[in-house]
Structure formats: C-alpha cells, structure tokens
Amino acid sequence: MSGPEPRTFRTMFISDVHLGSKAAKADFLIDFLRHHDADTIYLVGDIVDGWRLRRNWHWPQSHNDVVQKLLRKARKGASITYIAGNHDEFARQFQGVHFGGIVVADRAIHETADGRRLLVIHGDQFDTVVHNQRWLAYLGDHAYDAAMLINRVVTKLRHLLGLPYWSFSSWAKVKVKKAVNFIGSFQTVLSEEARRSHVDGVICGHIHHAAIETYGDVQYINTGDWVESCTAVVEHCDGRMEILTWAHVLPEVSASKDTLVPVDIVDLKGRAVKAA
C-alpha cells in the first residue's frame, strides 16, 4: 500500500549534506525527500564532501540513493539548481552545465511568490578562514570530524536509553562564545552582500546553523544542514518561508517504524509549531 502524498511547496532549499562523509545523514534526507516535494529545488552547496572523499573514500548506497532521488525529481519536472560550496568547489568549474536536469551555478537570484528577490549562495566566499587561512580551515575540518565522532557516540547512548536524537555539536556551537560570535558576524556579512547585490535577502548554508532573521531591510535565511540538525527551508505558494526540522527514529529502534518522523516546524519568528 502506497504512503501519503508528499507535501508540496513552491521552492525547497537544502544545503550541507556532505555526501561522502560518514557523518552525513543520508537516510534522513532520503526520507525527507520522500515526504516533501517542490516545483523548484536549490541545493545550496556542500552537497558532496570532496574534502573528505580525497582523504578517505566513503560512498555507501544511501549516498547514491540521495543523488538518484534528486535526479528522479528533476526527471519529473522539478527545476533543480546546484550551488557549489567550498567542500564541493570542484563543481564551480561546471557553472551553467546541466547534469541530468540539474544545472550548476555559483550563485542565483530567486524570486519569491510575493515578488521578493533573494540571493542564493553557499556563503563560503565570505568566510575569511576558508579563503585567507586555508590550512586553518582544514584543521577546523578535522576538529569538526572529532565533534561528529562524539555526536555518534552520544547518539548511540541516547538510543540505548530510549531517548530521541540530540546533536552534541549543535549544542556546543551555540554555547561556545567564539562560535556564537562567528555565526553573528557571518549573518551580518551575508546581509551586507544582499544589500550590495540590490536584493531583498539572502539564502545560504555553510555554517550549519538554520535561521530566519531580519537585518534592517534585508532577510537572512540559512538552510542549516543534514549532518547535525537535519533542516531545510521551504517557500510556500504565498512566498512565506519556513524552516522544516526533520527528526528521526533510527530504523533499528522498532521494526514497525522504518521511516523518519517530522517533529516540528519553525516559523518566521522562530516559534516551534506542530508539524502537519
């Protein structure tokens, strides 16, 4: 018996999946894509993690399934744009090229249903560490790997105790003062870029911190990630933007629960509302 029809949106924004990394929650994203659809999809960078693939090849079937799921949506008529990030910067040499109906770009301008123009960009171009101190960026990447290892241990322990998923790395990010300051600076810089680009807002990824904020006359939207928080941004047919958080039940928890479960949606003012 077929499941319920997927919720359909005008536009969907997904970033920082990091396929090729052991930390990528590919199964969760597959289930999210099974339950959600959109006329237009933006993949906002770091979909594939070229940095980690160069160090250690890791490409299980679930990662291939994510790619196939997206290609299938393109074949069914979805307009899909792949915005390159720093971990998949190899894609920047293919700007304008179509792969199975998915077009590659460095940035794009998206027009919402209510007439606003939003700059869609990964955001690494405005991260001074990535561009000016590349060795430090790679060092930070190794530290991030360590944090994700702790994440996996915590996840297994919570699973054994019957507790829901909780991200140690996301919690640490909002508790460490330097990380909080970096997030604030990043949001400010991207908002300024939106003003320079004469648009109404910016949609980005890169820092794995989902948010919808307003900076003066500019809206800042970050899609989050599929390594820690499992979030995506969607546009409704009236132009309204929301962050969807897709929590999950690991398949081994129960033989009767083999899909992931949506827990909450964050509206424009950051209030949690019950998922439909």
Buried (B, 14 or more C-beta within 10 A) or exposed (E): EEEEEEBEBBBBBBBBBBBBBBBBBBBBBBBBBEBBBBBBBBBBBBBBBBBBBEBEEBEEEBBEBBBEBBBEBBEEEBBBBBBBBBBBBEBBEBBEEEBEBBBBBBBBEBEBEEEBBBBBBBBBBBBEBBEEEEEEBEEEBEEBBEBBBEBEEBBEEBBEEEEEBEBBBBEBBEEEEEBEEBBEEBBBBBBBBBBEBEBBBBBBBBBBBBBBBEBEEBBBBBBBBBBBBBBBBBBBEEBBBBBBBBBBBBEEEEEEEEEBEBBBBBBBEEEEEEBE
